[in-house]
Amino acid sequence: MSSQNLWDMVTKRKTSNDYRKELKELKDGMVSLESHINERLMELCKIYPDAVILKKSVDEYKAKSLTKLWIESVAIETRISYIESIEKWSSELQNVRQLEIPSE
């Protein structure tokens, strides 16, 4: 291997500062994503308060039971699954409304 090729390899390696910058960008992105997820979940809870977000045994937990503080305390994956549940509930509700025959 020529010394030029070796020098090219060395100069293209990331430094600790590069890693710090990349880590900061990832953390900033995560904070932003989490904020968007929280906002969307709160918005959906207001629009569809009766949406079932979780079923345990015979109990159903509805969107109206979620508070901002509680939302921020659960894992981000759980928040996404609640958004998914509300979207599914909303979609099913829309399908039911479309099937209803208007009364005269």
N, C-alpha and C positions, 0 to 999 in steps of 0.2 A: 504494500500500500504506500502510495506516495505521501510525502509530508503535506502536500496541499489537500489531499483527500482527508487526511487525519485532521487537519486544521478546520476543514469545512464541517466535519462531524462534531468537533468540540464547540465551535461557535454557534451551532444550531441547537445545542442542548438548552433546555430551560434552566433558568436560575431560580433560586429561592424566591426572589422578587416576582418572577413570572408566576410561580405557583401561588404566592400570596394574592396577587392580582386576580388570578383565575378563581381562587377560592372565594374572594370577596364578591366577584361577579356572580358566582353561583349562589352564594348566600343572599345577595340582594335580589336575585331572580326568584329565589324561594320565598322570600318575604313578600314580594309583589304577588306571586302566584297564590300564596296563602290568603292574602288580603282579597284578591279577586274571588276566590272560592268562598270566603266568609260572606262577602257582599252578596254573591249570587244566592247562597243558601238562605240568608236573611230575607232577600227579595222574594224568593220562592215561598218561604214560610208565610209571608204577608199575603201573597197572591192566593196561595192554596193552603189555608190554615188547617183544613180537615184532611189533608193528604196523609196517608199512613206511611210513616217512614221506617217503622220497625214493628215486626210481629214477634211476640214471645208467648208461646203457649196460646192462651186464649186472649191475651192482652194485645191491644194495638196502641202504638205510640204515634201521635199525630204531630204534624209540623208545628202547630200552634204551641206545643209544649216546649219548643226549643227557645232558649234565650241566647243572647250574644255571648255572655260569659260562659255558658255551658258549651256553646259551639266552639269557642276558642280553647276549651279544655280537652276536647276529644281529638284523636289522631286525624290527620288530614285525609287519610284513606277513608275513615268513617264519614267525614263530612262529604266527601265525593260520593260515597254510597247513598247518603241521604238525599243529595241532589238527584242522583239516579232514580231513587225511589219516588221522589216527588214528580220527576219528569214522566216516569212510567204511569203513575197514578193520574196525572194530568192527561196523558195521551189516552188512557182507558176512559176517562171521563168524557173527553171529546168524542170518542167513538160511540159512547152510549147516547150522547146528545144528538149525534147525527142519525142514529137509528130510530129516535123517537118520531112518532107520527104527529104532526101538528093537529091539535083539536080544532074543530070548527065551531 
